[in-house]
Amino acid sequence: MSEGSAQTQSPPLSGLRVIDFTHVLAGPACAYFLGLLGAEVIKVESLDRGDAMRYRGGTDSERAEAGMSTAYLTQAAGKKSIALDLESSGGKAVMRRLIETADILVENHRPETMTALGFDEAKLQEMNPLLIHCAMTGYGRKGNMENAPAYDVNIQAACGLMALTGTAETGPLRTGAPVMDYATALAAGFAITAALHQRNRTGQGSFVDVSMLETAFTLMSSTITDFLVTGHSPQPRGNAANSRSPGAGNFTCKEGTLSLGVNEEHQFRALAKVLGRSHWLTDARFADRRSRKLNSTALEALIAEALLSRTADDWETAMIENGVPAARLRSLPESLALEQTAARRYLHRDVKSGLQLPTLPFRIGEIAAHVPAFSPPRLGEHSAEVLAMLGYSAAEIRALEALGVVNEPLANRSSTATSGA
């Protein structure tokens, strides 16, 4: 199949409608991923300021002040935005109509918030028995923490990951990026597609309960199992690999740092060859995995000494050519500039704004890339369009605008905001 013919195929989630009633990162990212796979995504935002992430996150204050922060832009493309007053009866009526027409509702509000709005899981099922309702919360339903507010940093602290990161000297450290948010978004997308498959078999919708805490646990699965089996509480190991192999870890080179992942016998033999240390293979201290572990301090020192003779860039090339798992430590700009990144088309350039935006970490079939259908929307940019799509007449839409149930079209409002997209 040629790339051109693959691109003409309908995306896998074409024909599905997603109501994105989310905010911050995890929820919006999940809906964004579904949109990249072809679903129609309608983002429901509060009437006054919308998604709080519009105004924070990132380092571009001008865009943030305009309600189009880089953090918001990351997972907003391909969505239609409607701004609603959900405290009003008219706003609730619009939301009900949206839900009745939807295949999927993605939301990341506390259960008590959804109940107060009249959109808890039981009522949603009554409104639309076919609905896949995906609720993403910090700790999941049930238990004494189901209504506890939580952000990525809170979950990193609560799950035990921070206690594993860093060293005895640094103390606990959070990861440099909001990995729990995006991992939860991926977990939710996985769960939603499974629920859709179930609906195809049963003809019934379902409630999908996604926990950020359990997502964090899942990312630590092997560590958790080791603790449960052995009773050994894991300790921070800095940059040492989980395998605890003396040939796995970060090493300083003549220039730069090299990450090695030498865990198997054939990999150690290849490492010795690349380093010009074939005599290690007949050295009793390093003859097998058990001996190397007993003499790990000596072996690590010898590897470190050998790597100082060349740059990390040189070593990376030589290691990979010989089948040794290795990577030069790169900054984010360097990594994004890799030929491999370009070949995969992970970054999408928005036609309207020229901005580059992340997409999906996988391809389905031979499609070259999954890209959003259009640019990130301003708050309520599609309110009138969505209402018309739901069957509201022009007069009814004007009446809702006059009552303050939805925002007026952007063209009718004065705005000093500069273009953020």
C-alpha positions in Angstrom: 0.0 0.0 0.0 1.4 3.4 -0.9 1.6 6.3 1.5 -0.8 8.3 -0.6 -3.5 5.6 -0.6 -3.1 5.0 3.1 -3.7 8.7 3.7 -7.1 8.5 2.0 -8.4 5.9 4.4 -10.8 7.1 7.1 -9.1 7.4 10.5 -10.1 4.6 12.9 -12.4 6.8 15.1 -14.1 8.6 12.3 -17.9 9.1 12.9 -17.5 9.2 16.7 -18.4 12.3 18.6 -16.4 13.2 21.8 -17.6 15.7 24.4 -14.4 17.1 26.0 -15.5 18.4 29.4 -12.0 18.6 30.8 -9.4 21.0 31.9 -5.6 21.3 32.6 -3.6 18.6 30.9 -4.6 14.9 31.3 -8.2 15.2 30.2 -7.6 17.6 27.3 -4.8 15.4 26.1 -7.0 12.3 26.1 -9.6 14.1 24.0 -6.9 15.5 21.7 -5.5 12.0 21.1 -9.0 10.7 20.2 -9.4 13.6 17.8 -6.1 12.8 16.1 -7.6 9.4 15.4 -10.5 10.9 13.6 -13.2 11.6 16.3 -15.1 14.8 16.2 -14.2 16.6 19.5 -16.4 19.3 21.0 -14.7 21.1 24.0 -17.2 22.4 26.6 -15.7 25.3 28.6 -16.9 27.6 31.3 -18.4 30.9 30.0 -16.0 33.3 31.7 -12.4 32.0 31.3 -12.7 28.5 29.9 -10.0 25.9 30.5 -7.7 27.4 33.2 -4.7 26.0 31.2 -5.4 28.7 28.6 -3.8 31.2 30.9 -0.9 29.3 32.5 1.9 26.9 31.7 4.8 27.5 29.4 7.1 30.5 29.1 5.2 32.7 26.5 3.3 35.2 28.7 1.8 37.0 25.8 0.0 33.9 24.5 -1.1 33.0 28.0 -2.6 36.4 28.6 -4.5 36.0 25.4 -5.9 32.7 26.6 -3.8 30.6 24.2 -0.9 29.5 26.3 1.6 26.9 24.9 0.3 24.4 27.5 -3.2 24.9 26.2 -2.1 24.8 22.5 -0.4 21.4 23.0 -3.7 19.5 23.2 -6.3 21.9 21.7 -6.0 21.5 17.9 -8.8 19.8 16.1 -11.4 20.7 18.7 -14.5 22.9 18.5 -15.0 25.1 21.5 -18.4 26.0 23.0 -18.5 28.2 26.1 -21.5 27.4 28.4 -22.9 28.6 31.7 -23.6 25.2 33.2 -25.1 26.8 36.3 -28.1 27.9 34.2 -31.0 25.8 33.1 -30.3 26.7 29.5 -26.7 25.7 29.7 -27.6 22.4 31.3 -30.1 21.8 28.5 -27.4 22.4 25.9 -25.1 20.0 27.7 -27.8 17.4 27.8 -28.4 17.7 24.1 -24.6 17.3 23.5 -24.5 14.2 25.7 -27.5 12.7 23.9 -25.7 13.0 20.6 -22.3 11.8 21.8 -20.4 8.5 21.7 -17.9 9.5 24.3 -17.8 11.9 27.2 -14.3 12.6 28.6 -14.3 14.6 31.9 -11.8 15.0 34.8 -13.9 16.7 37.5 -14.3 15.5 41.0 -17.4 13.2 41.4 -19.1 15.7 43.7 -18.8 18.3 41.0 -20.5 16.2 38.4 -23.2 15.3 40.9 -23.8 18.9 41.7 -24.1 19.7 38.0 -26.6 16.9 37.5 -24.2 14.9 35.3 -23.1 12.0 37.5 -22.6 8.6 35.9 -26.1 7.3 36.7 -27.9 10.3 35.1 -25.6 10.3 32.1 -26.4 6.6 31.5 -30.1 7.5 31.5 -29.5 10.4 29.1 -27.6 8.2 26.7 -27.4 4.4 27.3 -24.8 4.1 24.5 -22.4 6.7 26.0 -18.9 5.8 27.0 -18.4 8.0 30.0 -14.7 8.3 30.9 -14.0 9.9 34.2 -10.4 10.8 35.1 -9.6 11.7 38.7 -6.6 11.7 40.9 -7.4 8.6 42.9 -10.4 6.9 41.1 -13.9 6.2 42.4 -14.6 4.7 45.8 -12.3 5.0 48.8 -11.9 8.0 51.0 -9.9 10.0 48.4 -12.3 9.9 45.5 -13.1 13.6 45.8 -9.5 14.7 46.6 -8.2 17.3 44.2 -4.9 16.3 42.6 -2.4 17.5 39.9 0.5 15.7 38.3 2.9 16.9 41.0 0.6 15.6 43.8 0.4 12.2 42.2 4.1 12.0 41.7 4.5 12.6 45.4 1.7 10.3 46.5 2.6 7.2 44.4 6.2 6.8 45.6 7.9 7.8 42.3 9.5 10.9 43.8 10.9 8.8 46.6 12.7 6.7 43.9 14.0 9.7 41.9 17.2 11.5 42.7 19.9 10.4 45.2 20.4 10.3 48.9 22.1 13.7 48.5 19.4 15.4 46.5 16.4 13.9 48.2 13.1 13.2 46.3 12.7 14.8 42.9 9.8 15.1 40.6 10.3 14.4 36.9 11.0 17.4 34.7 7.8 17.0 32.7 4.2 16.2 33.8 4.5 12.6 32.9 1.5 11.5 35.1 -0.8 13.7 33.2 0.1 12.4 29.8 0.4 8.8 31.0 -3.1 9.1 32.4 -4.3 10.5 29.0 -2.9 7.5 27.2 -4.4 5.1 29.8 -7.8 6.7 29.3 -7.6 6.5 25.5 -6.7 2.8 25.8 -9.7 2.2 28.2 -12.1 4.2 25.9 -11.2 2.2 22.8 -11.6 -1.0 24.8 -15.0 0.2 26.0 -16.0 1.0 22.4 -15.1 -2.5 21.3 -17.3 -3.8 24.2 -20.2 -1.6 23.1 -19.9 -3.0 19.6 -20.5 -6.5 21.1 -23.1 -5.6 23.7 -24.9 -2.6 22.4 -24.4 -0.9 25.7 -22.3 2.1 26.8 -20.2 1.9 30.0 -18.5 4.0 32.7 -14.7 4.1 32.5 -13.0 5.0 35.8 -9.4 6.2 35.3 -7.1 6.8 38.3 -4.0 8.9 38.0 -2.6 7.2 41.1 -3.1 3.7 39.5 -1.6 5.0 36.3 1.5 5.9 38.2 1.5 2.5 39.9 1.3 0.9 36.4 4.4 2.9 35.3 6.2 1.4 38.3 4.9 -2.2 37.8 8.1 -4.1 38.0 9.3 -2.1 41.0 6.0 -2.8 42.8 6.2 -6.5 42.1 9.8 -6.7 43.4 8.8 -5.0 46.6 5.7 -7.2 47.1 7.7 -10.4 46.5 10.9 -9.5 48.4 9.7 -7.0 50.9 12.7 -4.7 50.0 11.6 -1.1 49.9 13.1 0.5 46.8 15.6 3.2 47.3 16.7 6.1 45.1 19.4 5.1 42.6 20.1 8.3 40.7 20.9 7.4 37.1 21.6 3.8 37.7 19.5 1.4 35.6 16.8 -0.7 37.2 18.6 -3.8 35.9 21.5 -3.1 38.4 23.9 -4.2 35.7 27.4 -2.6 36.0 27.2 -2.0 32.3 23.9 0.0 32.5 23.9 3.6 33.5 25.3 7.0 32.6 29.0 7.6 31.9 30.9 10.7 31.4 32.9 10.8 28.1 35.6 13.1 26.6 32.7 15.3 25.7 29.1 14.7 26.8 27.4 11.8 28.6 26.6 8.4 27.3 23.8 6.1 28.6 24.5 2.4 28.3 22.1 -0.4 28.6 24.3 -3.4 28.7 22.3 -6.1 30.4 22.7 -9.3 28.3 25.8 -11.5 27.7 26.0 -10.7 24.0 25.8 -7.0 24.8 28.7 -7.2 27.2 30.8 -9.0 24.6 30.0 -6.3 22.1 30.8 -3.6 24.6 34.2 -5.1 25.3 34.9 -5.2 21.6 33.9 -1.6 20.9 35.9 -0.3 23.8 39.0 -2.3 22.7 38.9 -4.3 25.9 38.4 -7.9 24.6 40.6 -9.2 27.4 37.7 -8.5 29.8 36.1 -11.6 28.3 38.8 -13.9 29.7 39.1 -12.0 33.0 37.7 -14.2 35.8 36.2 -11.1 37.4 34.0 -10.4 34.4 33.6 -13.9 32.8 29.8 -14.1 33.5 27.0 -12.1 34.8 27.4 -13.2 38.4 31.1 -12.4 38.5 30.5 -9.0 37.0 27.9 -8.2 39.6 30.3 -9.3 42.4 33.0 -7.0 40.8 30.6 -4.3 39.7 32.6 -1.4 41.3 35.8 -2.4 39.4 34.0 -3.0 36.1 32.1 0.4 36.3 35.4 2.2 36.9 37.1 0.5 33.9 34.1 1.3 31.6 34.2 4.9 32.8 37.9 5.1 32.2 37.6 3.7 28.7 34.8 6.0 27.7 36.8 9.1 28.5 38.9 8.6 25.4 36.2 9.6 22.9 33.1 11.8 22.7 29.6 10.6 23.6 28.6 11.3 20.0 31.4 9.0 18.7 30.7 6.3 21.2 26.9 6.3 20.4 27.6 5.7 16.7 30.1 2.9 17.4 27.9 1.2 20.1 24.8 1.2 18.0 26.6 -0.2 14.9 27.7 -3.1 17.1 24.4 -3.8 18.7 25.1 -2.1 22.1 22.1 -0.2 23.5 23.4 3.3 23.9 22.3 6.9 23.7 24.0 10.2 24.0 22.4 12.5 26.6 20.6 15.1 24.6 18.8 18.3 25.4 15.1 18.5 24.3 16.0 20.8 21.3 18.7 18.3 20.2 16.3 15.4 20.5 13.6 17.1 18.5 16.1 17.9 15.8 17.0 14.2 15.3 16.6 12.9 11.8 14.5 10.1 13.3 12.0 12.6 14.8 11.5 14.2 11.4 11.2 10.8 9.6 8.4 9.8 12.0 6.5 13.1 11.6 5.8 13.2 15.3 5.6 17.0 15.1 2.7 18.6 13.2 3.0 22.1 11.7 -0.3 23.9 12.0 -1.2 25.5 8.7 -3.0 28.5 10.2 -0.4 29.6 12.8 2.8 27.9 11.6 3.2 26.5 15.1 4.6 23.0 15.6 2.6 20.7 17.9 3.1 17.2 19.2 0.9 14.4 17.9 0.8 10.6 18.7 3.6 8.2 19.5 2.3 5.5 17.1 1.0 4.9 13.6 -1.8 2.7 12.5 -1.2 0.9 9.2 0.9 2.8 6.8 -0.4 6.3 7.5 2.4 8.8 7.6 1.1 10.7 10.6 -2.0 11.4 12.7 -2.7 15.2 12.5 -5.4 17.5 13.8 -8.1 18.7 11.5 -7.7 22.4 12.3 -6.1 24.9 14.6 -6.6 25.3 18.4 -9.8 27.2 19.0 -10.3 30.4 21.0 -12.8 30.2 23.9 -16.2 29.6 22.5 -15.1 30.0 19.0 -17.6 27.4 17.7 -20.5 28.0 20.1 -23.0 29.1 17.4 -21.8 26.3 15.1 -22.2 23.6 17.7 -25.6 24.9 18.7 -26.8 24.9 15.1 -25.5 21.4 14.7 -27.6 20.4 17.8 -30.7 21.7 16.1 -31.0 25.2 17.7 -32.5 27.8 15.4 -30.8 31.1 14.7 -33.4 32.8 16.9 -32.8 30.3 19.7 -29.1 30.8 19.5 -29.5 34.6 19.7 -31.7 34.2 22.7 -29.2 32.0 24.5 -26.5 34.5 23.8 -28.7 37.3 25.1 -29.3 35.4 28.3 -25.6 34.8 28.8 -26.0 31.0 28.5 -23.4 30.9 25.7 -20.9 33.4 24.6 -21.6 35.7 21.7 -19.7 35.0 18.5 -16.2 36.4 18.6 -17.0 38.9 15.8 -19.6 40.5 18.0 -17.3 41.1 20.9 -14.5 43.6 21.3 -11.2 41.9 22.2 -7.7 43.2 22.6 -6.3 39.7 22.7 -3.6 39.1 20.1 -3.5 36.0 18.0 -2.2 33.1 19.9 -2.6 30.4 17.3 
